[in-house]
Amino acid sequence: MSSIANSNNLGPLVLQSVMPSILYTPTPYMNYRNVADKASVPMHGGTTARFMRARALKPATIQINPDGIDPGLQKPQRDVIDAIMARYGTGCIINETLLVQNQDPVLAWVGDRLGVAGKQGEDLLLRDFVVSAASPIYASGGQVQDNPTNYGVSDFSNLAATLDTNNAIKFTEGLKAIDGYGSGPTRPAFYMLASCELEPDFDALTGSGFISAYNMSYPNKAIPSEFGNIFNIRILVSSENGVARGASANGRDVYYNPVLGKQALTHISQDGESMRLIYRDPYFSGAYAQNATLVIKFWQAQALTQDTGIRNSLCTRAGNYGGV
């Protein structure tokens, strides 16, 4: 039997020291929520968010003759767009031993991650909706012999011309102040929501129209996901943007990069239920009160409130097969 002669033979009672701050959790940029218009359904306001848009009337170019005969009159019309609300959520089971024995604040950081998971869920719902609903335009200006090709500068000119022809509203125009969105001052522009995997292809267009966010007038005012711009299209990147692996004609990855103007996409929430955090004590879990639950839930709908102001730009990546 060994004996303890002095305090030097005593080991520490606890072999770990928990640092006071939790390390950064890698989190993708949530660009769809940033560029979407916001609307909310009032409490007790039904199951559906309804938007109405008046159709344009023909310009008044008919000369009125002095003979007293009225020219033909127009019939005013409007379009109706409906979006049905739905519930979404996720949560965690936390055993009481964690609450009793752990030194770190488990509920605090689990609640924090659930909040991020909820916002990320909102963004992914918007992404999947846009990919399925927006009209596609295939890139054709790149060097890769495929369908679609990789991006060339002509693709961005064609995208901007398409939206301008449809009278889409540019961001920072009218409703937004100059510095309200991204770097400023800047001319009004459309936004492209692109994959981070396309950054080398954008860089390759430097000198042909691409300007990095680093070289913009006020790079310190750029939103974190802004990578740069090509002509009248500003590019926001995210690691969770849409991509179909091996889906091109020659087996390359196909990237879904929506380009949109103001009011093209609307994110709809529910008053009082846009994001709710619910904690249920272990006493409600069963006879032995072992498990607590922490969940989030929210209501959401989404709509293309101006479908002529958004296009889903599809491209491949130069020299890329089956991922980065």
Contacts in CASP RR format, 6 or more apart in sequence:
PFRMAT RR
TARGET T0000
AUTHOR 0000-0000-0000
METHOD contacts of the structure
MODEL  1
MSSIANSNNLGPLVLQSVMPSILYTPTPYMNYRNVADKASVPMHGGTTAR
FMRARALKPATIQINPDGIDPGLQKPQRDVIDAIMARYGTGCIINETLLV
QNQDPVLAWVGDRLGVAGKQGEDLLLRDFVVSAASPIYASGGQVQDNPTN
YGVSDFSNLAATLDTNNAIKFTEGLKAIDGYGSGPTRPAFYMLASCELEP
DFDALTGSGFISAYNMSYPNKAIPSEFGNIFNIRILVSSENGVARGASAN
GRDVYYNPVLGKQALTHISQDGESMRLIYRDPYFSGAYAQNATLVIKFWQ
AQALTQDTGIRNSLCTRAGNYGGV
4 10 0 8 1.000
18 103 0 8 1.000
18 104 0 8 1.000
22 104 0 8 1.000
22 109 0 8 1.000
25 113 0 8 1.000
25 116 0 8 1.000
27 116 0 8 1.000
27 120 0 8 1.000
28 120 0 8 1.000
28 238 0 8 1.000
28 239 0 8 1.000
28 240 0 8 1.000
29 224 0 8 1.000
29 225 0 8 1.000
29 236 0 8 1.000
29 237 0 8 1.000
29 238 0 8 1.000
29 239 0 8 1.000
30 119 0 8 1.000
30 120 0 8 1.000
30 122 0 8 1.000
30 123 0 8 1.000
30 238 0 8 1.000
31 123 0 8 1.000
31 191 0 8 1.000
31 193 0 8 1.000
31 225 0 8 1.000
31 236 0 8 1.000
31 237 0 8 1.000
31 238 0 8 1.000
31 241 0 8 1.000
32 123 0 8 1.000
32 126 0 8 1.000
32 127 0 8 1.000
32 130 0 8 1.000
32 193 0 8 1.000
32 265 0 8 1.000
32 267 0 8 1.000
33 119 0 8 1.000
33 122 0 8 1.000
33 123 0 8 1.000
33 126 0 8 1.000
33 267 0 8 1.000
34 223 0 8 1.000
34 225 0 8 1.000
34 236 0 8 1.000
35 171 0 8 1.000
35 191 0 8 1.000
35 193 0 8 1.000
35 236 0 8 1.000
35 260 0 8 1.000
35 261 0 8 1.000
35 265 0 8 1.000
36 126 0 8 1.000
36 265 0 8 1.000
36 266 0 8 1.000
36 267 0 8 1.000
36 302 0 8 1.000
37 262 0 8 1.000
37 263 0 8 1.000
37 265 0 8 1.000
37 266 0 8 1.000
37 267 0 8 1.000
37 305 0 8 1.000
38 266 0 8 1.000
38 267 0 8 1.000
38 269 0 8 1.000
39 49 0 8 1.000
39 51 0 8 1.000
39 266 0 8 1.000
39 267 0 8 1.000
39 268 0 8 1.000
39 269 0 8 1.000
40 268 0 8 1.000
40 269 0 8 1.000
40 270 0 8 1.000
40 271 0 8 1.000
40 274 0 8 1.000
41 49 0 8 1.000
41 85 0 8 1.000
41 268 0 8 1.000
41 269 0 8 1.000
41 270 0 8 1.000
41 271 0 8 1.000
41 299 0 8 1.000
41 301 0 8 1.000
42 271 0 8 1.000
43 270 0 8 1.000
43 271 0 8 1.000
43 272 0 8 1.000
46 85 0 8 1.000
47 84 0 8 1.000
47 85 0 8 1.000
48 82 0 8 1.000
48 83 0 8 1.000
48 84 0 8 1.000
48 85 0 8 1.000
49 82 0 8 1.000
49 83 0 8 1.000
49 84 0 8 1.000
49 85 0 8 1.000
49 268 0 8 1.000
49 301 0 8 1.000
49 303 0 8 1.000
50 80 0 8 1.000
50 81 0 8 1.000
50 82 0 8 1.000
50 83 0 8 1.000
51 80 0 8 1.000
51 81 0 8 1.000
51 82 0 8 1.000
51 83 0 8 1.000
51 266 0 8 1.000
51 303 0 8 1.000
51 305 0 8 1.000
52 78 0 8 1.000
52 79 0 8 1.000
52 80 0 8 1.000
52 81 0 8 1.000
53 78 0 8 1.000
53 79 0 8 1.000
53 81 0 8 1.000
53 305 0 8 1.000
53 306 0 8 1.000
54 76 0 8 1.000
54 77 0 8 1.000
54 78 0 8 1.000
55 76 0 8 1.000
55 77 0 8 1.000
55 78 0 8 1.000
55 79 0 8 1.000
57 74 0 8 1.000
57 76 0 8 1.000
58 74 0 8 1.000
62 71 0 8 1.000
62 72 0 8 1.000
64 70 0 8 1.000
64 71 0 8 1.000
81 303 0 8 1.000
81 304 0 8 1.000
81 305 0 8 1.000
82 303 0 8 1.000
83 266 0 8 1.000
83 268 0 8 1.000
83 301 0 8 1.000
83 302 0 8 1.000
83 303 0 8 1.000
84 301 0 8 1.000
85 268 0 8 1.000
85 270 0 8 1.000
85 299 0 8 1.000
85 300 0 8 1.000
85 301 0 8 1.000
86 299 0 8 1.000
86 300 0 8 1.000
86 301 0 8 1.000
87 297 0 8 1.000
87 298 0 8 1.000
87 299 0 8 1.000
88 118 0 8 1.000
88 121 0 8 1.000
88 125 0 8 1.000
88 297 0 8 1.000
88 298 0 8 1.000
88 299 0 8 1.000
88 300 0 8 1.000
89 118 0 8 1.000
89 295 0 8 1.000
89 296 0 8 1.000
89 297 0 8 1.000
89 298 0 8 1.000
90 114 0 8 1.000
90 117 0 8 1.000
90 118 0 8 1.000
90 295 0 8 1.000
90 296 0 8 1.000
91 114 0 8 1.000
91 293 0 8 1.000
91 294 0 8 1.000
91 295 0 8 1.000
91 296 0 8 1.000
92 110 0 8 1.000
92 114 0 8 1.000
92 293 0 8 1.000
92 294 0 8 1.000
92 295 0 8 1.000
93 291 0 8 1.000
93 292 0 8 1.000
93 293 0 8 1.000
94 106 0 8 1.000
94 107 0 8 1.000
94 110 0 8 1.000
94 291 0 8 1.000
94 292 0 8 1.000
94 293 0 8 1.000
94 294 0 8 1.000
95 290 0 8 1.000
95 291 0 8 1.000
95 292 0 8 1.000
96 282 0 8 1.000
96 289 0 8 1.000
96 290 0 8 1.000
96 291 0 8 1.000
96 292 0 8 1.000
98 106 0 8 1.000
99 106 0 8 1.000
99 107 0 8 1.000
99 282 0 8 1.000
99 292 0 8 1.000
107 279 0 8 1.000
107 292 0 8 1.000
107 294 0 8 1.000
110 294 0 8 1.000
111 277 0 8 1.000
111 294 0 8 1.000
111 296 0 8 1.000
114 277 0 8 1.000
114 294 0 8 1.000
114 295 0 8 1.000
114 296 0 8 1.000
115 275 0 8 1.000
115 277 0 8 1.000
115 296 0 8 1.000
117 296 0 8 1.000
118 275 0 8 1.000
118 296 0 8 1.000
118 298 0 8 1.000
119 275 0 8 1.000
120 240 0 8 1.000
122 267 0 8 1.000
122 298 0 8 1.000
122 300 0 8 1.000
123 240 0 8 1.000
124 240 0 8 1.000
125 300 0 8 1.000
125 302 0 8 1.000
126 265 0 8 1.000
126 267 0 8 1.000
126 302 0 8 1.000
127 193 0 8 1.000
127 240 0 8 1.000
127 241 0 8 1.000
127 242 0 8 1.000
129 302 0 8 1.000
130 258 0 8 1.000
130 265 0 8 1.000
130 304 0 8 1.000
130 310 0 8 1.000
130 312 0 8 1.000
131 242 0 8 1.000
131 256 0 8 1.000
131 258 0 8 1.000
131 312 0 8 1.000
133 304 0 8 1.000
133 307 0 8 1.000
134 258 0 8 1.000
134 260 0 8 1.000
134 304 0 8 1.000
134 307 0 8 1.000
134 310 0 8 1.000
134 311 0 8 1.000
134 312 0 8 1.000
135 307 0 8 1.000
135 310 0 8 1.000
135 311 0 8 1.000
135 312 0 8 1.000
136 311 0 8 1.000
136 312 0 8 1.000
136 313 0 8 1.000
136 314 0 8 1.000
137 158 0 8 1.000
137 159 0 8 1.000
137 162 0 8 1.000
137 311 0 8 1.000
137 312 0 8 1.000
137 313 0 8 1.000
137 314 0 8 1.000
138 147 0 8 1.000
138 148 0 8 1.000
138 314 0 8 1.000
138 315 0 8 1.000
139 148 0 8 1.000
139 149 0 8 1.000
139 150 0 8 1.000
139 151 0 8 1.000
139 152 0 8 1.000
139 155 0 8 1.000
139 313 0 8 1.000
139 314 0 8 1.000
139 315 0 8 1.000
139 316 0 8 1.000
140 148 0 8 1.000
140 149 0 8 1.000
140 154 0 8 1.000
140 155 0 8 1.000
141 149 0 8 1.000
141 150 0 8 1.000
141 151 0 8 1.000
141 152 0 8 1.000
141 154 0 8 1.000
141 155 0 8 1.000
142 149 0 8 1.000
142 150 0 8 1.000
142 151 0 8 1.000
142 152 0 8 1.000
142 155 0 8 1.000
142 318 0 8 1.000
143 149 0 8 1.000
143 150 0 8 1.000
143 318 0 8 1.000
144 150 0 8 1.000
144 252 0 8 1.000
144 316 0 8 1.000
144 318 0 8 1.000
144 319 0 8 1.000
145 250 0 8 1.000
146 248 0 8 1.000
146 249 0 8 1.000
146 250 0 8 1.000
146 251 0 8 1.000
146 252 0 8 1.000
146 316 0 8 1.000
147 248 0 8 1.000
147 249 0 8 1.000
147 250 0 8 1.000
148 248 0 8 1.000
148 254 0 8 1.000
148 314 0 8 1.000
148 315 0 8 1.000
148 316 0 8 1.000
149 315 0 8 1.000
149 316 0 8 1.000
150 201 0 8 1.000
150 315 0 8 1.000
150 316 0 8 1.000
150 317 0 8 1.000
150 318 0 8 1.000
150 319 0 8 1.000
151 198 0 8 1.000
151 201 0 8 1.000
151 202 0 8 1.000
151 205 0 8 1.000
151 315 0 8 1.000
152 205 0 8 1.000
152 208 0 8 1.000
153 205 0 8 1.000
153 208 0 8 1.000
153 209 0 8 1.000
153 210 0 8 1.000
153 230 0 8 1.000
153 231 0 8 1.000
155 313 0 8 1.000
155 315 0 8 1.000
156 230 0 8 1.000
156 231 0 8 1.000
156 233 0 8 1.000
157 231 0 8 1.000
159 190 0 8 1.000
159 192 0 8 1.000
159 233 0 8 1.000
159 259 0 8 1.000
159 311 0 8 1.000
159 313 0 8 1.000
160 190 0 8 1.000
160 231 0 8 1.000
160 232 0 8 1.000
160 233 0 8 1.000
162 311 0 8 1.000
163 190 0 8 1.000
163 259 0 8 1.000
163 260 0 8 1.000
163 261 0 8 1.000
163 309 0 8 1.000
163 310 0 8 1.000
163 311 0 8 1.000
166 308 0 8 1.000
166 309 0 8 1.000
167 308 0 8 1.000
168 190 0 8 1.000
168 260 0 8 1.000
168 261 0 8 1.000
168 262 0 8 1.000
168 264 0 8 1.000
168 306 0 8 1.000
168 308 0 8 1.000
168 309 0 8 1.000
168 310 0 8 1.000
169 261 0 8 1.000
169 262 0 8 1.000
169 263 0 8 1.000
169 306 0 8 1.000
170 188 0 8 1.000
170 189 0 8 1.000
170 190 0 8 1.000
170 232 0 8 1.000
170 261 0 8 1.000
170 262 0 8 1.000
171 181 0 8 1.000
171 188 0 8 1.000
171 189 0 8 1.000
171 190 0 8 1.000
171 191 0 8 1.000
171 234 0 8 1.000
171 261 0 8 1.000
171 262 0 8 1.000
172 178 0 8 1.000
172 180 0 8 1.000
172 181 0 8 1.000
172 186 0 8 1.000
172 187 0 8 1.000
172 188 0 8 1.000
172 189 0 8 1.000
173 188 0 8 1.000
173 262 0 8 1.000
175 262 0 8 1.000
176 262 0 8 1.000
178 184 0 8 1.000
178 185 0 8 1.000
178 186 0 8 1.000
179 185 0 8 1.000
179 218 0 8 1.000
179 221 0 8 1.000
181 223 0 8 1.000
182 221 0 8 1.000
182 222 0 8 1.000
182 223 0 8 1.000
182 226 0 8 1.000
182 234 0 8 1.000
183 213 0 8 1.000
183 216 0 8 1.000
183 217 0 8 1.000
183 218 0 8 1.000
183 219 0 8 1.000
183 221 0 8 1.000
183 222 0 8 1.000
183 226 0 8 1.000
184 216 0 8 1.000
184 217 0 8 1.000
184 218 0 8 1.000
184 221 0 8 1.000
185 217 0 8 1.000
185 218 0 8 1.000
186 216 0 8 1.000
186 217 0 8 1.000
186 229 0 8 1.000
186 234 0 8 1.000
187 232 0 8 1.000
188 232 0 8 1.000
189 229 0 8 1.000
189 232 0 8 1.000
189 233 0 8 1.000
189 234 0 8 1.000
190 232 0 8 1.000
190 233 0 8 1.000
190 234 0 8 1.000
190 259 0 8 1.000
190 260 0 8 1.000
190 261 0 8 1.000
191 233 0 8 1.000
191 234 0 8 1.000
191 235 0 8 1.000
191 236 0 8 1.000
191 259 0 8 1.000
191 260 0 8 1.000
191 261 0 8 1.000
192 233 0 8 1.000
192 234 0 8 1.000
192 235 0 8 1.000
192 236 0 8 1.000
192 257 0 8 1.000
192 258 0 8 1.000
192 259 0 8 1.000
192 313 0 8 1.000
193 236 0 8 1.000
193 238 0 8 1.000
193 241 0 8 1.000
193 257 0 8 1.000
193 258 0 8 1.000
193 259 0 8 1.000
193 260 0 8 1.000
194 202 0 8 1.000
194 227 0 8 1.000
194 235 0 8 1.000
194 236 0 8 1.000
194 237 0 8 1.000
194 238 0 8 1.000
194 241 0 8 1.000
194 255 0 8 1.000
194 257 0 8 1.000
195 237 0 8 1.000
195 238 0 8 1.000
195 239 0 8 1.000
195 241 0 8 1.000
195 242 0 8 1.000
195 243 0 8 1.000
195 255 0 8 1.000
195 257 0 8 1.000
196 237 0 8 1.000
196 238 0 8 1.000
196 239 0 8 1.000
196 241 0 8 1.000
197 243 0 8 1.000
197 253 0 8 1.000
197 255 0 8 1.000
197 317 0 8 1.000
197 320 0 8 1.000
197 323 0 8 1.000
197 324 0 8 1.000
198 237 0 8 1.000
198 255 0 8 1.000
198 257 0 8 1.000
198 315 0 8 1.000
198 317 0 8 1.000
199 227 0 8 1.000
199 237 0 8 1.000
200 317 0 8 1.000
200 318 0 8 1.000
201 315 0 8 1.000
201 317 0 8 1.000
201 318 0 8 1.000
202 210 0 8 1.000
202 227 0 8 1.000
202 228 0 8 1.000
202 230 0 8 1.000
202 235 0 8 1.000
203 210 0 8 1.000
203 212 0 8 1.000
204 318 0 8 1.000
205 230 0 8 1.000
206 212 0 8 1.000
209 230 0 8 1.000
209 231 0 8 1.000
210 228 0 8 1.000
210 229 0 8 1.000
210 230 0 8 1.000
211 228 0 8 1.000
211 229 0 8 1.000
211 230 0 8 1.000
212 227 0 8 1.000
212 228 0 8 1.000
213 219 0 8 1.000
213 222 0 8 1.000
213 226 0 8 1.000
213 227 0 8 1.000
213 228 0 8 1.000
213 229 0 8 1.000
216 222 0 8 1.000
216 228 0 8 1.000
216 229 0 8 1.000
222 228 0 8 1.000
223 236 0 8 1.000
225 236 0 8 1.000
225 237 0 8 1.000
225 238 0 8 1.000
226 234 0 8 1.000
226 235 0 8 1.000
226 236 0 8 1.000
227 235 0 8 1.000
227 236 0 8 1.000
227 237 0 8 1.000
228 234 0 8 1.000
228 235 0 8 1.000
229 235 0 8 1.000
233 259 0 8 1.000
241 255 0 8 1.000
241 256 0 8 1.000
241 257 0 8 1.000
242 255 0 8 1.000
242 256 0 8 1.000
243 253 0 8 1.000
243 254 0 8 1.000
243 255 0 8 1.000
243 256 0 8 1.000
243 323 0 8 1.000
244 253 0 8 1.000
244 254 0 8 1.000
244 256 0 8 1.000
245 253 0 8 1.000
245 322 0 8 1.000
245 323 0 8 1.000
246 252 0 8 1.000
246 253 0 8 1.000
246 254 0 8 1.000
246 321 0 8 1.000
246 322 0 8 1.000
247 253 0 8 1.000
247 254 0 8 1.000
248 254 0 8 1.000
248 316 0 8 1.000
251 321 0 8 1.000
251 322 0 8 1.000
252 316 0 8 1.000
252 317 0 8 1.000
252 319 0 8 1.000
252 320 0 8 1.000
252 321 0 8 1.000
252 322 0 8 1.000
253 316 0 8 1.000
253 317 0 8 1.000
253 320 0 8 1.000
253 321 0 8 1.000
253 322 0 8 1.000
253 323 0 8 1.000
254 314 0 8 1.000
254 315 0 8 1.000
254 316 0 8 1.000
255 314 0 8 1.000
255 315 0 8 1.000
255 316 0 8 1.000
255 317 0 8 1.000
256 312 0 8 1.000
256 313 0 8 1.000
256 314 0 8 1.000
257 312 0 8 1.000
257 313 0 8 1.000
257 314 0 8 1.000
257 315 0 8 1.000
258 265 0 8 1.000
258 310 0 8 1.000
258 311 0 8 1.000
258 312 0 8 1.000
258 313 0 8 1.000
259 310 0 8 1.000
259 311 0 8 1.000
259 312 0 8 1.000
259 313 0 8 1.000
260 309 0 8 1.000
260 310 0 8 1.000
260 311 0 8 1.000
261 306 0 8 1.000
261 309 0 8 1.000
261 310 0 8 1.000
263 305 0 8 1.000
263 306 0 8 1.000
263 309 0 8 1.000
264 304 0 8 1.000
264 305 0 8 1.000
264 306 0 8 1.000
264 307 0 8 1.000
264 309 0 8 1.000
264 310 0 8 1.000
265 302 0 8 1.000
265 303 0 8 1.000
265 304 0 8 1.000
265 305 0 8 1.000
265 310 0 8 1.000
266 302 0 8 1.000
266 303 0 8 1.000
266 304 0 8 1.000
266 305 0 8 1.000
267 300 0 8 1.000
267 302 0 8 1.000
268 300 0 8 1.000
268 301 0 8 1.000
268 302 0 8 1.000
268 303 0 8 1.000
269 298 0 8 1.000
269 299 0 8 1.000
269 300 0 8 1.000
270 298 0 8 1.000
270 299 0 8 1.000
270 300 0 8 1.000
273 297 0 8 1.000
273 298 0 8 1.000
273 299 0 8 1.000
274 298 0 8 1.000
274 299 0 8 1.000
275 296 0 8 1.000
275 298 0 8 1.000
276 296 0 8 1.000
276 297 0 8 1.000
276 298 0 8 1.000
277 294 0 8 1.000
277 295 0 8 1.000
277 296 0 8 1.000
278 293 0 8 1.000
278 294 0 8 1.000
278 295 0 8 1.000
278 296 0 8 1.000
278 297 0 8 1.000
279 292 0 8 1.000
279 293 0 8 1.000
279 294 0 8 1.000
280 292 0 8 1.000
280 293 0 8 1.000
280 294 0 8 1.000
280 295 0 8 1.000
281 289 0 8 1.000
281 292 0 8 1.000
282 289 0 8 1.000
282 290 0 8 1.000
282 291 0 8 1.000
282 292 0 8 1.000
283 289 0 8 1.000
285 291 0 8 1.000
285 292 0 8 1.000
285 293 0 8 1.000
304 310 0 8 1.000
END
